[in-house]
């Protein structure tokens, strides 16, 4: 997966095509297509690697930090996350919530995450004044004693350290401007990975083992290329997967992906927790009396959502959910806005437990349930892809694999730049650099290959806008440079 494979063999000219000497199948029967396509791949891979590689390196470095944050979080926040001593019996959740409310009287409890194991604390999630829209206050309560172990500002399930690193990986802590960096990196990563993979597999080599293992006997640029190609081969599938799943979070490509998923019937379903009219409180004036007596809601307007008038309490709601088979790593959303309790499983490690139910706060009956087994296939794939990207599905093994991919990508970028530097035409000149493959490779493509390639590029560029926009910019700049070069007098 090299930036540019030219001069791997010093006797080869820049325009000489490389065929696969080992090929005796379809590749050998169509040498013309590969010989025509290879120069275009070389030039595209060279410029994509040269210009996008800094963003890829940043994404890999911040991703490496995020992959390690799961384990660091357990150590750094051990006081909040674990109990002082495991007791014989856990107190009712209602008592634990009451303790949290006393510790943070300005907070409004919106959710409760019961302790997932014997050594863990219960998390009481609150809305609190002064926090950002995506932040909540989490109070950590010992389930055996109701002692408050600490309070932290959190974002979803991420404690402060991981939340900060997540933001660093997503947008470099620069907001909307920074999000463009991560989307641009994700948009090009799969292009660079697959293009490099094709170039590496298509190389002529005396021994097949050099396809999958670096040549340690090689020296100089050939040695760097050997490591770059072999490591890129092993990492390609993971890098493409990271690119695809990363794009689902992006602003522009993510919107297209969401629409496509919805159009194919793969939208992620959610449990319905809406309450029927009998559980909503009476509106002043509806039965006569009150300052709004005799007034009715205008046509087309709905009565604002109201909290239920009766509440069986969180413990009975959780008991109803457990009786319905929702038992693992529970997360309880309290009734609000005309909805009942929503109780979900959040165990995303294989085998996953992601079932959910809605419970009527008036009588404890399950009013709706949703099983992960009933999710559409695309929704399941999206769930697994995101969780793999975040390092959740296989726990620490998943996180180590992500760390290995991040390190591999950083080395691939380093080796790519090193090859570019080693290809300097005049090495005595400190500021000289390796040249790209000559322009005009696309003009040598047969029409039967050029037209489908142009159509696919246009569709992909529209579907992944940051890729399309940046590719158009590259082509425009390259065309201007080529025009300027042609008008420059010879010998200048």
C-alpha positions in Angstrom: 0.0 0.0 0.0 2.7 2.4 -1.0 2.3 6.1 -1.8 4.2 5.5 -5.0 5.9 2.2 -6.1 8.1 3.8 -8.8 11.8 3.0 -8.6 11.3 0.0 -6.3 13.5 -1.5 -9.1 16.1 1.1 -10.1 16.1 -0.3 -13.7 12.4 0.2 -14.2 11.3 3.4 -16.0 8.5 5.5 -14.8 6.1 4.5 -17.5 6.9 0.7 -17.5 3.8 -1.3 -16.4 4.2 -4.0 -13.8 2.5 -7.2 -14.4 2.0 -10.1 -12.0 4.4 -12.8 -13.0 2.5 -15.3 -10.9 -0.8 -14.6 -12.5 -2.2 -17.4 -14.6 -5.9 -16.6 -14.2 -8.0 -13.5 -15.1 -5.1 -11.1 -14.5 -3.0 -12.9 -17.1 -5.9 -12.8 -19.6 -6.4 -9.1 -19.2 -3.0 -7.5 -18.8 -4.1 -4.4 -20.8 -6.7 -3.3 -18.2 -4.3 -3.5 -15.3 -1.4 -1.9 -17.3 -3.7 1.0 -18.1 -5.2 1.3 -14.6 -2.0 1.0 -12.6 -0.5 4.4 -13.5 -3.8 6.1 -12.5 -3.8 4.2 -9.2 -0.2 5.1 -8.6 -0.8 8.8 -9.1 -4.1 8.8 -7.0 -2.5 6.8 -4.2 0.6 9.1 -4.2 -1.4 12.3 -3.9 -4.0 10.9 -1.6 -1.3 9.6 0.7 0.8 12.7 0.5 -2.0 15.2 1.2 -4.4 13.2 3.4 -1.8 11.3 5.3 -1.4 14.0 8.1 -5.2 13.7 8.8 -4.9 9.9 8.8 -2.0 10.1 11.2 -4.0 12.4 13.5 -7.1 10.1 13.4 -4.9 7.1 14.2 -3.1 8.9 17.1 -6.3 10.1 18.7 -8.0 6.8 18.0 -5.1 5.0 19.8 -5.6 7.2 22.8 -9.4 6.6 22.8 -8.9 2.8 22.5 -6.7 2.9 25.6 -9.1 5.1 27.5 -11.5 2.3 28.4 -8.9 0.6 30.6 -7.4 3.8 31.9 -10.9 5.0 32.9 -11.3 1.9 35.2 -8.1 2.8 37.0 -8.5 6.6 37.1 -12.1 6.5 38.3 -11.9 3.4 40.4 -13.3 5.2 43.5 -16.5 6.2 41.6 -16.9 3.0 39.7 -16.4 0.4 42.5 -17.8 -0.1 46.0 -15.6 -0.1 49.1 -16.8 -3.6 50.1 -19.3 -6.0 48.5 -22.3 -6.4 50.8 -24.8 -9.2 51.2 -27.8 -7.5 49.8 -28.3 -4.4 47.7 -30.6 -1.7 48.9 -33.7 -0.8 46.8 -33.0 1.5 43.9 -35.4 4.0 45.3 -33.2 4.5 48.3 -30.1 4.8 46.2 -31.8 7.5 44.1 -32.9 9.3 47.2 -29.3 9.4 48.4 -28.1 10.8 45.1 -30.8 13.5 45.2 -29.6 14.6 48.6 -26.0 14.7 47.4 -27.0 16.8 44.3 -30.1 18.7 45.3 -30.1 20.9 42.2 -30.1 18.0 39.8 -33.1 16.4 38.2 -32.9 12.6 37.9 -33.6 11.4 34.4 -32.1 7.9 34.4 -30.7 5.3 36.7 -28.1 2.6 35.7 -28.3 -0.2 38.4 -24.9 -1.7 39.3 -24.1 -4.2 36.5 -22.0 -6.5 38.8 -21.4 -7.1 42.5 -18.4 -4.7 42.7 -19.9 -1.8 40.7 -21.7 1.3 41.8 -25.1 2.4 40.7 -25.1 5.5 38.4 -27.8 8.1 38.9 -28.0 10.4 35.9 -29.2 13.9 36.4 -29.8 17.1 34.3 -28.0 19.9 36.2 -27.8 23.6 35.7 -24.7 24.9 33.9 -23.9 21.8 31.9 -23.7 21.6 28.1 -26.6 20.0 26.1 -24.7 16.7 25.7 -23.6 16.5 29.3 -25.2 15.2 32.5 -24.2 14.9 36.1 -23.7 11.3 37.3 -23.8 10.5 40.9 -22.2 7.2 41.9 -23.9 5.4 44.7 -22.8 2.3 46.7 -25.7 -0.1 46.2 -25.1 -1.8 49.6 -24.9 1.3 51.8 -26.3 4.2 49.6 -23.1 6.1 50.3 -22.2 8.5 47.5 -18.9 7.5 46.0 -18.5 10.6 43.8 -20.0 12.9 41.2 -18.7 13.4 37.7 -19.8 15.3 34.6 -20.4 12.7 31.9 -21.3 12.5 28.2 -23.4 9.4 27.6 -21.6 6.5 29.3 -18.2 8.3 29.0 -16.6 9.7 32.1 -14.6 13.0 31.8 -11.3 11.5 30.5 -12.9 9.3 27.8 -15.4 12.0 26.9 -12.5 14.4 26.3 -10.5 11.9 24.2 -13.7 11.0 22.3 -14.1 14.7 21.3 -10.4 14.9 20.5 -10.7 12.0 18.1 -14.0 13.3 16.6 -13.1 16.9 16.0 -9.8 17.8 17.7 -11.9 19.7 20.2 -12.5 22.4 17.5 -16.2 21.9 17.0 -17.8 22.0 13.6 -14.5 22.9 11.9 -12.8 20.0 13.5 -15.4 17.5 12.4 -14.4 18.2 8.8 -11.0 16.7 9.5 -12.4 13.4 10.8 -14.9 13.1 7.9 -12.2 13.9 5.4 -9.9 11.3 6.9 -12.6 8.6 7.0 -13.7 9.5 3.5 -10.2 8.9 2.1 -9.0 6.1 4.3 -10.8 3.3 2.4 -9.6 4.8 -0.9 -6.0 4.8 0.2 -6.3 1.4 1.7 -7.9 -0.4 -1.2 -5.8 1.4 -3.8 -2.6 0.5 -2.0 -3.8 -3.1 -1.6 -4.4 -3.4 -5.4 -0.9 -1.9 -6.1 0.8 -4.2 -3.6 -1.0 -7.4 -4.9 -0.3 -6.4 -8.5 3.4 -6.2 -8.0 5.7 -8.7 -9.7 7.7 -10.6 -7.1 10.0 -13.7 -7.2 8.6 -15.2 -4.0 5.0 -15.3 -3.0 5.8 -15.0 0.6 6.9 -11.4 0.0 3.2 -10.6 -0.5 2.4 -11.2 3.1 5.8 -10.8 4.9 8.3 -8.0 4.7 11.6 -8.6 3.1 14.1 -8.2 5.9 17.1 -8.7 3.6 16.2 -5.7 1.5 17.8 -2.3 2.1 16.9 1.3 1.6 13.7 2.2 -0.1 13.0 -1.4 -1.1 13.0 -2.4 2.6 10.7 0.5 3.5 8.3 -0.5 0.6 8.4 -4.1 1.7 7.2 -3.2 5.3 4.7 -0.6 4.0 3.1 -3.1 1.6 3.1 -6.2 3.9 1.7 -4.3 6.9 -0.8 -2.5 4.7 -2.0 -5.9 3.4 -2.7 -7.2 6.9 -4.3 -3.9 8.0 -6.4 -3.2 4.9 -9.6 -5.0 6.0 -9.6 -3.3 9.4 -8.8 0.1 8.0 -11.7 -0.2 5.5 -14.0 -1.2 8.3 -12.9 1.7 10.4 -13.5 4.1 7.5 -17.0 2.7 6.8 -18.2 2.8 10.4 -16.6 6.2 11.0 -18.5 7.6 8.1 -21.8 6.6 9.8 -21.1 9.3 12.4 -20.0 12.0 9.9 -22.2 15.0 9.1 -22.6 14.7 5.3 -21.9 11.1 4.4 -23.6 10.0 7.6 -26.8 11.7 6.5 -26.7 9.8 3.1 -26.0 6.6 4.9 -28.9 7.1 7.2 -31.3 7.8 4.4 -30.1 4.8 2.5 -30.5 2.6 5.6 -34.0 3.9 6.2 -34.9 3.4 2.6 -33.8 -0.2 2.7 -35.9 -0.8 5.8 -32.9 -1.0 8.1 -33.6 1.9 10.5 -32.9 1.1 14.1 -36.2 0.5 15.9 -37.1 1.8 19.4 -39.5 0.7 22.1 -42.8 2.7 22.3 -43.3 4.1 25.8 -46.2 6.5 25.1 -48.9 6.4 27.7 -52.6 6.2 27.0 -55.0 9.1 27.9 -56.3 7.6 31.2 -52.8 8.0 32.8 -52.4 11.7 31.8 -53.5 14.3 34.4 -56.6 16.3 33.9 -56.3 19.7 32.3 -57.5 22.6 34.4 -60.9 23.7 33.0 -61.6 20.4 31.1 -64.3 19.5 33.6 -65.3 23.1 34.4 -63.7 25.4 36.9 -60.3 26.9 36.8 -59.1 30.0 35.0 -59.3 28.3 31.6 -62.8 26.9 32.1 -64.6 26.4 28.8 -61.4 26.7 26.7 -60.5 23.9 24.3 -57.3 23.2 22.3 -57.5 24.7 18.8 -57.7 22.2 15.9 -54.4 20.7 14.9 -52.7 21.3 18.2 -51.9 18.6 20.7 -52.1 18.8 24.5 -48.5 19.3 25.8 -47.0 16.0 27.3 -47.5 15.6 31.0 -45.9 13.3 33.5 -48.0 10.4 34.8 -50.1 11.0 37.9 -49.3 7.6 39.4 -45.9 6.0 39.8 -45.2 2.5 41.1 -41.6 3.4 41.6 -38.4 2.4 40.0 -37.9 -0.9 41.9 -41.3 -2.3 40.7 -40.6 -1.1 37.2 -37.3 -2.9 37.1 -38.9 -6.0 38.5 -41.4 -6.0 35.7 -38.6 -5.6 33.2 -36.7 -8.5 34.7 -39.8 -10.7 34.6 -40.0 -9.9 30.9 -36.5 -11.1 30.3 -34.6 -7.8 30.3 -32.0 -8.5 32.9 -28.4 -7.6 31.7 -26.6 -4.2 32.3 -29.9 -2.3 32.7 -30.4 1.4 32.0 -33.6 2.9 33.3 -35.1 6.1 31.9 -37.6 7.6 34.3 -41.1 8.6 33.1 -41.4 12.0 31.5 -43.2 13.8 28.7 -46.2 11.4 28.7 -44.0 8.3 28.6 -43.5 5.5 30.9 -40.4 3.8 32.2 -38.0 2.7 29.4 -35.7 -0.1 30.6 -33.0 -1.2 28.2 -30.2 -3.7 28.3 -26.7 -2.3 27.4 -24.5 -5.3 27.4 -22.8 -4.9 24.0 -20.2 -7.6 24.3 -20.8 -10.9 22.5 -23.3 -12.4 23.1 -25.1 -9.0 23.1 -28.0 -8.3 25.4 -29.9 -5.3 23.9 -33.5 -6.0 24.5 -35.8 -3.3 25.9 -39.2 -2.8 27.4 -41.5 0.1 28.3 -43.4 -0.2 31.6 -46.5 1.7 32.6 -45.8 3.7 35.8 -49.4 3.4 36.9 -49.7 -0.3 37.2 -46.3 -1.9 36.3 -47.5 -3.6 33.2 -45.2 -3.9 30.2 -46.8 -1.8 27.4 -44.2 -2.6 24.7 -41.1 -4.7 24.2 -38.4 -4.9 21.6 -36.0 -7.8 21.2 -32.6 -7.3 19.5 -33.3 -10.5 17.6 -36.2 -8.6 15.8 -34.0 -5.8 14.6 -33.7 -5.5 10.8 -30.4 -7.0 9.5 -29.0 -3.6 8.5 -29.8 -2.2 12.0 -27.9 -5.2 13.6 -25.0 -4.7 11.3 -24.9 -1.0 12.1 -25.0 -1.7 15.8 -22.1 -4.3 15.6 -20.1 -2.0 13.3 -20.3 1.0 15.7 -19.6 -1.1 18.7 -16.5 -2.7 17.1 -15.3 0.8 16.1 -15.7 1.9 19.7 -14.0 -1.2 21.2 -17.0 -2.6 22.9 -17.9 -5.9 21.2 -15.0 -8.0 22.4 -13.9 -5.9 25.3 -10.2 -5.6 25.9 -9.4 -7.8 22.8 -11.4 -5.4 20.7 -9.6 -2.4 22.2 -6.1 -4.1 21.6 -7.1 -4.7 18.0 -8.1 -1.1 17.5 -4.8 0.0 19.1 -2.9 -2.3 16.7 -4.7 -0.8 13.7 -3.9 2.7 14.9 -0.2 1.9 15.3 -0.2 0.2 11.9 -1.7 3.2 10.2 0.8 5.6 11.8 3.7 3.4 10.6 2.1 3.2 7.1 2.0 7.0 7.0 5.6 7.2 8.2 6.9 4.7 5.7 5.0 6.4 2.9 6.6 9.7 3.6 10.0 8.0 4.0 9.7 6.4 0.5 8.7 9.8 -0.9 11.8 11.3 0.7 14.1 8.6 -0.5 12.9 9.0 -4.1 14.4 12.5 -4.2 15.8 13.0 -7.7 18.8 15.0 -6.4 19.5 13.8 -2.9 22.1 16.4 -2.3 19.4 19.0 -2.4 17.9 19.0 1.1 14.5 20.3 0.0 14.0 18.2 -3.0 11.3 15.4 -2.9 10.1 12.4 -4.9 8.0 13.1 -8.0 4.6 11.7 -8.6 3.7 9.4 -11.5 3.4 11.5 -14.7 0.1 13.1 -15.6 -2.4 11.9 -18.2 -2.8 8.3 -16.9 -6.6 8.6 -17.3 -6.3 9.3 -21.0 -4.6 5.9 -21.5 -7.6 4.1 -20.1 -9.8 2.2 -22.6 -13.3 3.7 -22.9 -14.8 0.5 -21.6 -12.9 1.0 -18.4 -12.9 4.8 -18.3 -16.7 5.3 -18.5 -17.6 2.9 -15.7 -14.8 4.2 -13.5 -16.0 7.8 -14.1 -19.6 6.9 -13.3 -18.6 5.0 -10.1 -16.4 7.9 -9.0 -19.2 10.4 -9.5 -21.7 8.4 -7.5 -19.2 7.8 -4.7 -18.2 11.4 -4.7 -21.9 12.4 -4.3 -22.5 9.9 -1.6 -19.3 10.8 0.3 -19.3 14.5 -0.3 -16.0 15.3 1.5 -14.3 12.8 -0.8 -15.9 14.2 -3.9 -15.2 17.8 -3.0 -11.5 17.2 -2.1 -11.0 15.0 -5.2 -12.4 17.7 -7.4 -10.1 20.2 -5.8 -7.1 18.0 -6.3 -8.0 17.5 -10.0 -8.5 21.2 -10.5 -5.1 22.1 -8.9 -3.4 19.4 -10.8 -4.8 20.6 -14.1 -3.7 24.1 -13.4 -0.2 22.9 -12.6 -0.1 20.9 -15.7 -1.3 23.8 -17.8 1.4 26.0 -16.2 4.0 23.4 -16.9 3.1 23.2 -20.6 3.4 26.9 -21.0 6.7 27.1 -19.3 9.6 27.6 -21.8 11.8 24.5 -22.2 14.8 24.4 -19.9 13.2 26.7 -17.4 
